[in-house]
Amino acid sequence: MATPISPNHPRITTDYQICHGQPVVRGLRYPVWSVLEYLASGMSEAEILTDYSDLEAEDLRACQAYAASLLKKISQTLAGDGTRRAVTKQEMLVLIETGKVPPGTVLDEQGQLPRRP
């Protein structure tokens, strides 16, 4: 059963039976990242809603709001208490699944997990 990612983002859900637990729109098989890619590619809201008739305009805004909240949490963490450290793959999976940023999360300049020596 699809579970809302948070009370602030009820349209964004997760379910390990749907897209391997990635955040998706309303339990449908539309990962948030794919909707954001449609928007970033220049597709208009009308084009997206025409091509993907089970999506609603509010779903597009929900994806944008969810992405903004993740970026805000990451920014706050990076500017937080000054104790920066690399995150493990497991911690990043928790971030993706729950929308919560582990304390001290740091990505490299390309937005990737730093390689361990």
FENMORA-V506469 format. One record per pair of residues at least 24 apart in sequence whose ideal C-beta (glycine too) atoms are under 10 Angstrom apart, sorted by the first residue. I is the first residue (numbers start at 1). GAP is how many residues later the second one is. D is the distance in Angstrom with one decimal. If there is no record, write none. Layout:
i & gap & d
I & GAP & D
I & GAP & D
This chain:
i & gap & d
1 & 26 & 8.0
2 & 24 & 7.3
2 & 25 & 3.2
2 & 26 & 8.6
3 & 24 & 8.9
5 & 27 & 8.9
5 & 57 & 9.9
5 & 61 & 7.0
5 & 64 & 9.5
5 & 65 & 9.9
5 & 91 & 10.0
5 & 92 & 8.3
5 & 93 & 7.2
5 & 94 & 5.1
5 & 95 & 9.7
6 & 60 & 8.6
6 & 63 & 8.2
6 & 92 & 8.0
6 & 93 & 5.7
6 & 94 & 8.6
8 & 54 & 10.0
8 & 57 & 8.0
8 & 58 & 8.6
8 & 61 & 6.9
8 & 91 & 8.8
9 & 53 & 6.4
9 & 54 & 9.2
9 & 56 & 6.7
9 & 57 & 4.9
9 & 60 & 7.0
9 & 61 & 9.9
9 & 90 & 7.1
10 & 52 & 8.1
11 & 45 & 8.6
11 & 47 & 6.7
11 & 48 & 5.8
11 & 49 & 9.9
11 & 50 & 8.8
11 & 51 & 3.9
11 & 52 & 8.2
11 & 54 & 8.9
11 & 55 & 8.3
12 & 47 & 9.0
12 & 50 & 5.9
12 & 51 & 7.1
12 & 53 & 8.5
12 & 54 & 4.7
12 & 55 & 9.6
12 & 57 & 9.6
12 & 87 & 7.9
14 & 82 & 9.1
14 & 83 & 6.0
14 & 84 & 8.3
14 & 85 & 9.2
16 & 81 & 9.3
21 & 72 & 8.8
21 & 75 & 8.5
21 & 76 & 5.9
22 & 74 & 7.2
22 & 75 & 8.2
23 & 40 & 8.7
23 & 43 & 6.7
23 & 44 & 9.6
23 & 47 & 9.2
23 & 73 & 7.1
23 & 74 & 7.7
23 & 75 & 9.4
23 & 76 & 7.3
24 & 39 & 9.6
25 & 27 & 9.3
25 & 29 & 8.8
25 & 30 & 6.5
25 & 31 & 8.8
25 & 33 & 9.7
25 & 34 & 4.7
25 & 35 & 8.7
25 & 37 & 7.0
25 & 38 & 6.6
25 & 41 & 9.5
26 & 28 & 8.6
26 & 29 & 8.6
26 & 30 & 8.4
26 & 32 & 9.6
26 & 33 & 6.6
26 & 36 & 8.5
28 & 24 & 8.9
28 & 26 & 6.0
28 & 27 & 7.6
28 & 31 & 8.4
29 & 25 & 9.5
30 & 24 & 8.2
30 & 25 & 6.5
30 & 29 & 7.7
30 & 33 & 8.5
31 & 32 & 9.3
32 & 27 & 9.6
32 & 30 & 8.4
32 & 31 & 4.8
32 & 32 & 9.3
32 & 34 & 5.8
32 & 35 & 6.8
32 & 38 & 9.2
32 & 64 & 9.8
33 & 30 & 8.6
33 & 34 & 8.4
33 & 63 & 9.7
34 & 29 & 9.0
35 & 24 & 7.1
35 & 25 & 6.3
35 & 27 & 8.8
35 & 28 & 4.3
35 & 29 & 8.5
35 & 31 & 9.7
35 & 32 & 9.3
36 & 24 & 9.1
36 & 27 & 5.7
36 & 28 & 7.2
36 & 30 & 9.1
36 & 31 & 5.8
38 & 25 & 9.2
39 & 24 & 7.7
39 & 25 & 7.2
39 & 28 & 9.7
66 & 33 & 7.1
69 & 30 & 6.8
70 & 25 & 7.8
70 & 26 & 8.7
70 & 29 & 6.1
70 & 30 & 9.4
70 & 31 & 7.6
71 & 30 & 9.9
72 & 29 & 9.4
73 & 26 & 7.5
73 & 27 & 7.2
73 & 28 & 4.2
73 & 29 & 10.0
73 & 32 & 8.6
74 & 27 & 5.5
74 & 31 & 6.4
74 & 32 & 9.4
74 & 33 & 7.7
74 & 37 & 9.4
75 & 26 & 9.3
76 & 25 & 7.7
77 & 24 & 4.7
77 & 25 & 7.7
77 & 26 & 6.7
77 & 27 & 6.7
77 & 28 & 4.9
77 & 29 & 8.3
78 & 26 & 8.7
78 & 27 & 7.2
78 & 28 & 6.6
78 & 29 & 8.4
80 & 24 & 7.3
80 & 25 & 9.2
85 & 29 & 9.4
86 & 27 & 6.7
86 & 28 & 4.4
86 & 29 & 8.8
86 & 30 & 7.2
87 & 26 & 6.3
87 & 27 & 8.5
88 & 25 & 8.0
88 & 28 & 8.7
89 & 24 & 6.7
89 & 27 & 9.8
